[in-house]
Amino acid sequence: MGNYDTREMLEAIELRNPMKTFFADTFFKVHRTHIAEKIEVDVKKSKRKLAPFVAPRKGGKILTREGFVTNSITTPKLAPERIMTVDDIVKRGLGENVYSKKTPEERADELLAEDLRDLEKAIADRTEWLVREILFKGKISVAVPDDGIDISVDFGFENKTVLSSDTLWSAASVNPIKDLKEWRRTVIKQTGTAPNICIMGSESADVFLSNAFVIKAMDVLNLKNVVIEPRVVNPALTFLGRIAELDLDIYSYDEWFINDDGGEEPMIPYGHVLLAGNGGIGSVEYGAVTQIEGDGGFVTYEAEIVPKQWVDKNNNIQMIRLTSRPVPMPFDVSSWYIGVVLSES
């Protein structure tokens, strides 16, 4: 069994194809690493100011800079790990031929590769969850008192409308396209940029597609304003169609995760609709990782994911850990919109 040092495993991780995560890959495409665990990131709320008029023979007028809020954050630490024992490598692995002649050393290398993939996937899934929290709540809040964990970052997100009972999309008198147009206009007014993608859960998508106003808009074929042409992008993501008037692509997204209490939750909360730009509205910032290496010295790494492998020779145990300190940060907290269009009650 190979005993790989951190640098060797770092190089291997950097050469691998990154794990696919829909929200992070679509909206938080920029990744930046830092040399400290605590980082400071500026988040703004755009204000569109015009250049001032100046009288002839006058020098000029001061145009004040846009305000921003500096968030000083100790990046949260993710550190999943796996144990490998002698029992794991002397017996046949999952899917391995009954008559396989693989040596324990070969199995150990294969198992190490599988463990690295599993741990990397766990980190990617948690990062995706952090992005979800920002998109739909505008903040990150994690508290685990028993472990001394208390993470709270509020970005001051305000672009959210919760429809009342008589304005829900399930009401026959409501036109969902009108709501989408209004929410899109709000983002344009605040930032000068327009959302070009709308993502719904299946329950919202079903109500949207069966809405009389949407069906009527689809029937106006000559204008081709609303075109519904469902197409499966992947098992969780379906392209439903396009509203040409709004330059808006409509998707249905059905993916779930296991929360910290062991229950299943949808990635898109029930009845929520997201409007954003698929060019990216934020970045994932990674704090530095410091760990003990070799003869006991501390080493700090500036990287997205930092591996560590060590052994307990007395008990014939090998440990592998991946550590990452990600925190997603929006560039402009006014650049997306959330509508709550259905009620669970």
C-alpha positions as CSV (number, residue, x, y, z in Angstrom):
1,M,0.0,0.0,0.0
2,G,1.4,3.4,-1.0
3,N,2.1,6.0,1.6
4,Y,1.4,9.2,-0.2
5,D,2.4,12.6,1.2
6,T,0.1,15.7,1.1
7,R,1.8,17.3,-1.9
8,E,1.4,14.1,-4.0
9,M,-2.3,13.8,-3.1
10,L,-2.8,17.5,-3.7
11,E,-1.5,17.2,-7.3
12,A,-3.7,14.2,-7.9
13,I,-6.8,16.1,-6.6
14,E,-6.0,19.1,-8.8
15,L,-5.8,16.9,-11.9
16,R,-9.2,15.3,-11.3
17,N,-12.4,16.5,-12.9
18,P,-14.3,18.5,-10.2
19,M,-17.5,17.2,-8.8
20,K,-20.6,18.5,-10.5
21,T,-22.9,20.7,-8.4
22,F,-25.7,22.5,-10.2
23,F,-26.2,25.6,-8.1
24,A,-22.5,26.2,-7.4
25,D,-21.5,25.4,-11.0
26,T,-24.2,27.7,-12.4
27,F,-24.2,30.7,-10.1
28,F,-20.9,30.6,-8.1
29,K,-18.4,29.7,-10.8
30,V,-15.4,31.7,-9.5
31,H,-13.2,29.9,-7.0
32,R,-10.6,31.8,-5.0
33,T,-8.2,30.5,-2.3
34,H,-6.7,32.5,0.6
35,I,-3.6,32.2,2.7
36,A,-5.6,32.7,6.0
37,E,-8.5,30.9,7.6
38,K,-10.2,34.3,8.2
39,I,-11.1,36.2,5.1
40,E,-12.6,39.6,4.3
41,V,-14.9,39.8,1.3
42,D,-16.8,42.9,0.1
43,V,-20.5,42.5,-0.8
44,K,-22.3,45.4,-2.4
45,K,-25.9,46.5,-3.2
46,S,-25.7,48.3,-6.6
47,K,-27.0,51.8,-7.1
48,R,-27.1,53.1,-10.6
49,K,-25.8,56.7,-10.6
50,L,-25.7,59.1,-13.5
51,A,-22.7,61.3,-14.3
52,P,-23.4,64.8,-13.0
53,F,-23.8,67.8,-15.3
54,V,-21.1,70.5,-14.8
55,A,-21.3,74.1,-15.9
56,P,-18.8,75.3,-18.5
57,R,-15.4,76.4,-17.1
58,K,-16.1,74.3,-13.9
59,G,-13.8,71.5,-13.0
60,G,-16.2,68.8,-12.0
61,K,-18.4,67.2,-9.3
62,I,-17.5,64.4,-7.0
63,L,-19.3,61.1,-7.7
64,T,-19.3,59.1,-4.5
65,R,-18.3,55.5,-4.7
66,E,-20.9,52.7,-4.3
67,G,-21.2,51.5,-0.7
68,F,-20.4,47.9,0.3
69,V,-20.3,45.8,3.3
70,T,-17.1,44.0,4.3
71,N,-17.7,40.6,5.7
72,S,-15.0,39.3,8.0
73,I,-15.5,35.6,8.1
74,T,-13.7,32.7,9.7
75,T,-14.3,30.1,7.0
76,P,-16.2,27.0,8.1
77,K,-14.1,23.8,8.3
78,L,-15.2,20.7,6.5
79,A,-13.1,17.6,7.3
80,P,-14.6,14.2,6.5
81,E,-12.3,11.3,7.0
82,R,-12.2,7.5,6.5
83,I,-10.6,4.6,8.3
84,M,-8.9,1.7,6.4
85,T,-8.2,-1.5,8.4
86,V,-6.6,-4.8,7.5
87,D,-10.1,-6.3,7.3
88,D,-11.0,-3.9,4.5
89,I,-8.3,-5.0,2.2
90,V,-7.9,-8.8,2.8
91,K,-11.5,-9.6,1.7
92,R,-13.0,-9.3,-1.8
93,G,-14.4,-5.8,-2.5
94,L,-17.8,-4.8,-4.0
95,G,-18.1,-6.1,-7.5
96,E,-14.7,-7.9,-7.4
97,N,-14.5,-11.3,-9.1
98,V,-14.9,-14.2,-6.6
99,Y,-11.7,-15.7,-8.0
100,S,-9.8,-12.4,-8.1
101,K,-6.0,-12.6,-7.4
102,K,-5.7,-9.0,-6.3
103,T,-3.2,-8.5,-3.4
104,P,-4.2,-6.6,-0.3
105,E,-1.8,-3.8,-1.4
106,E,-3.7,-3.4,-4.7
107,R,-7.0,-3.4,-2.9
108,A,-5.7,-0.8,-0.5
109,D,-4.8,1.6,-3.4
110,E,-8.2,1.1,-5.0
111,L,-10.0,1.6,-1.7
112,L,-8.0,4.8,-1.1
113,A,-9.0,6.2,-4.5
114,E,-12.7,5.3,-3.7
115,D,-12.5,6.9,-0.3
116,L,-11.0,10.1,-1.8
117,R,-13.8,10.3,-4.3
118,D,-16.4,9.8,-1.5
119,L,-14.9,12.4,0.8
120,E,-14.6,14.9,-2.1
121,K,-18.2,14.3,-3.0
122,A,-19.3,15.0,0.6
123,I,-17.4,18.3,0.6
124,A,-18.9,19.2,-2.8
125,D,-22.4,18.4,-1.5
126,R,-22.0,20.5,1.6
127,T,-20.6,23.4,-0.5
128,E,-23.7,23.1,-2.7
129,W,-25.9,23.3,0.4
130,L,-24.1,26.5,1.5
131,V,-24.9,28.0,-1.9
132,R,-28.5,26.9,-1.6
133,E,-28.8,28.6,1.8
134,I,-27.5,31.9,0.3
135,L,-29.7,31.7,-2.8
136,F,-33.0,31.0,-1.0
137,K,-32.3,32.6,2.5
138,G,-29.6,35.2,1.8
139,K,-27.6,33.9,4.8
140,I,-25.7,31.0,6.3
141,S,-26.6,29.9,9.8
142,V,-25.1,26.7,11.3
143,A,-25.1,26.0,15.0
144,V,-23.8,22.8,16.7
145,P,-23.4,23.7,20.3
146,D,-22.0,20.4,21.4
147,D,-19.1,20.8,18.9
148,G,-18.6,24.5,19.5
149,I,-19.8,25.4,16.0
150,D,-21.6,28.7,15.5
151,I,-21.5,30.1,12.0
152,S,-23.7,33.0,11.1
153,V,-23.3,35.2,7.9
154,D,-26.2,37.4,6.8
155,F,-25.8,39.2,3.5
156,G,-28.8,41.4,3.9
157,F,-30.8,39.8,1.0
158,E,-34.1,41.5,0.4
159,N,-35.2,40.4,-3.1
160,K,-37.8,38.0,-1.9
161,T,-41.6,38.0,-2.2
162,V,-43.9,35.6,-0.4
163,L,-47.2,35.6,-2.2
164,S,-50.4,35.8,-0.1
165,S,-53.2,33.3,-0.4
166,D,-55.1,35.1,-3.2
167,T,-52.0,35.8,-5.2
168,L,-50.5,32.3,-5.2
169,W,-49.9,30.7,-8.6
170,S,-52.5,28.1,-7.7
171,A,-55.2,30.8,-7.9
172,A,-57.0,30.8,-11.2
173,S,-56.9,34.6,-11.4
174,V,-53.1,34.9,-11.1
175,N,-50.8,35.3,-14.1
176,P,-47.3,33.8,-13.2
177,I,-45.7,35.5,-16.2
178,K,-46.7,38.9,-14.7
179,D,-44.9,38.0,-11.5
180,L,-41.8,36.8,-13.3
181,K,-41.8,40.1,-15.3
182,E,-42.0,42.2,-12.2
183,W,-39.3,40.3,-10.3
184,R,-37.0,40.5,-13.3
185,R,-37.6,44.2,-13.6
186,T,-36.7,44.6,-9.9
187,V,-33.3,43.0,-10.5
188,I,-32.7,45.2,-13.6
189,K,-33.6,48.3,-11.7
190,Q,-31.3,47.5,-8.8
191,T,-28.2,46.2,-10.7
192,G,-28.5,47.0,-14.4
193,T,-28.3,43.2,-15.2
194,A,-31.2,40.9,-16.0
195,P,-31.8,37.3,-14.8
196,N,-31.9,34.9,-17.8
197,I,-32.8,31.7,-16.0
198,C,-35.7,30.7,-13.8
199,I,-35.6,27.5,-11.7
200,M,-38.6,25.9,-10.1
201,G,-39.3,22.8,-8.1
202,S,-41.6,20.3,-9.9
203,E,-44.7,21.4,-7.8
204,S,-44.3,25.0,-9.0
205,A,-43.5,23.9,-12.5
206,D,-46.7,21.8,-12.7
207,V,-48.8,24.7,-11.5
208,F,-47.0,27.1,-13.9
209,L,-47.5,24.8,-17.0
210,S,-51.2,24.3,-16.2
211,N,-51.9,28.0,-15.6
212,A,-54.5,29.4,-18.0
213,F,-52.5,32.5,-18.7
214,V,-49.4,30.5,-19.6
215,I,-51.5,28.2,-21.8
216,K,-53.0,31.2,-23.5
217,A,-49.6,32.8,-24.1
218,M,-48.4,29.5,-25.6
219,D,-51.4,29.5,-28.0
220,V,-50.3,32.8,-29.6
221,L,-48.0,30.9,-31.9
222,N,-47.3,33.8,-34.3
223,L,-45.6,35.8,-31.5
224,K,-43.8,32.8,-30.1
225,N,-43.5,34.6,-26.8
226,V,-43.9,31.5,-24.6
227,V,-42.5,28.3,-26.0
228,I,-42.8,25.1,-23.9
229,E,-40.5,22.4,-25.3
230,P,-39.6,20.1,-22.4
231,R,-36.1,18.5,-22.6
232,V,-34.3,16.4,-20.0
233,V,-30.9,17.9,-19.3
234,N,-30.0,15.3,-16.6
235,P,-32.1,13.1,-14.3
236,A,-32.7,16.1,-11.9
237,L,-32.9,19.0,-14.4
238,T,-35.5,19.5,-17.1
239,F,-35.6,22.4,-19.5
240,L,-39.3,23.4,-19.8
241,G,-39.2,26.2,-22.3
242,R,-38.5,29.9,-22.8
243,I,-40.3,33.2,-22.4
244,A,-38.9,35.3,-25.3
245,E,-40.3,38.6,-24.0
246,L,-38.2,38.2,-20.8
247,D,-35.2,36.4,-22.4
248,L,-35.9,33.9,-19.6
249,D,-35.2,30.1,-19.8
250,I,-37.5,28.0,-17.5
251,Y,-36.2,24.9,-15.7
252,S,-37.6,22.4,-13.3
253,Y,-35.0,21.0,-10.8
254,D,-35.7,18.0,-8.6
255,E,-32.8,17.1,-6.3
256,W,-32.7,16.2,-2.6
257,F,-30.2,16.1,0.2
258,I,-30.0,14.4,3.6
259,N,-30.1,17.1,6.3
260,D,-28.1,17.0,9.5
261,D,-31.1,15.4,11.3
262,G,-31.2,12.5,8.8
263,G,-34.3,13.7,6.9
264,E,-34.6,14.3,3.2
265,E,-35.1,17.9,1.9
266,P,-35.5,19.2,-1.6
267,M,-32.7,21.5,-2.9
268,I,-35.4,23.9,-4.0
269,P,-37.7,24.6,-1.0
270,Y,-41.4,23.9,-1.6
271,G,-43.1,26.5,-3.7
272,H,-39.9,28.6,-4.3
273,V,-38.9,30.1,-7.6
274,L,-35.4,31.4,-8.4
275,L,-34.5,34.1,-11.0
276,A,-30.8,34.7,-11.6
277,G,-28.1,35.1,-14.2
278,N,-26.3,31.9,-15.3
279,G,-23.2,34.0,-16.0
280,G,-22.5,33.9,-12.3
281,I,-23.6,35.9,-9.3
282,G,-20.9,35.0,-6.8
283,S,-17.7,33.1,-5.9
284,V,-16.7,30.4,-3.5
285,E,-13.9,31.6,-1.3
286,Y,-11.6,29.0,0.4
287,G,-9.7,29.7,3.6
288,A,-6.3,28.2,4.2
289,V,-5.9,24.8,5.9
290,T,-3.2,24.2,8.6
291,Q,-2.3,20.7,9.7
292,I,0.5,18.8,11.3
293,E,2.8,17.1,8.8
294,G,5.7,14.6,9.0
295,D,7.7,15.1,12.1
296,G,5.1,17.2,13.9
297,G,5.6,20.6,12.2
298,F,2.6,22.7,11.2
299,V,2.1,23.4,7.5
300,T,-0.4,25.8,6.0
301,Y,-1.9,25.1,2.5
302,E,-3.7,27.5,0.2
303,A,-6.0,25.2,-1.7
304,E,-9.6,24.3,-2.1
305,I,-9.2,20.8,-0.7
306,V,-6.2,19.6,1.4
307,P,-5.7,15.8,1.9
308,K,-3.9,14.1,4.8
309,Q,-3.0,10.5,5.2
310,W,-1.5,9.0,8.4
311,V,-1.2,5.5,10.0
312,D,-1.6,4.0,13.4
313,K,1.0,1.2,13.1
314,N,0.2,-0.4,16.5
315,N,-3.4,-1.0,15.4
316,N,-2.8,-1.5,11.7
317,I,-5.1,1.4,10.8
318,Q,-4.7,4.0,8.0
319,M,-6.6,7.2,8.1
320,I,-7.4,9.6,5.2
321,R,-8.9,13.0,5.6
322,L,-9.9,15.8,3.2
323,T,-10.2,19.3,4.7
324,S,-11.8,22.3,3.0
325,R,-12.8,25.7,4.2
326,P,-15.4,27.0,1.6
327,V,-17.7,30.0,2.0
328,P,-19.8,31.2,-1.0
329,M,-20.0,34.9,-1.4
330,P,-22.4,36.9,-3.7
331,F,-20.9,39.7,-5.7
332,D,-24.1,41.8,-5.5
333,V,-26.8,40.7,-3.1
334,S,-29.4,42.4,-5.3
335,S,-28.5,40.3,-8.4
336,W,-31.1,37.5,-8.0
337,Y,-34.8,37.1,-6.9
338,I,-36.8,34.6,-4.9
339,G,-40.5,34.2,-5.2
340,V,-42.5,31.9,-2.9
341,V,-45.5,31.1,-5.2
342,L,-47.1,28.1,-3.4
343,S,-48.1,27.3,0.2
344,E,-47.6,23.9,1.8
345,S,-50.6,24.5,4.1
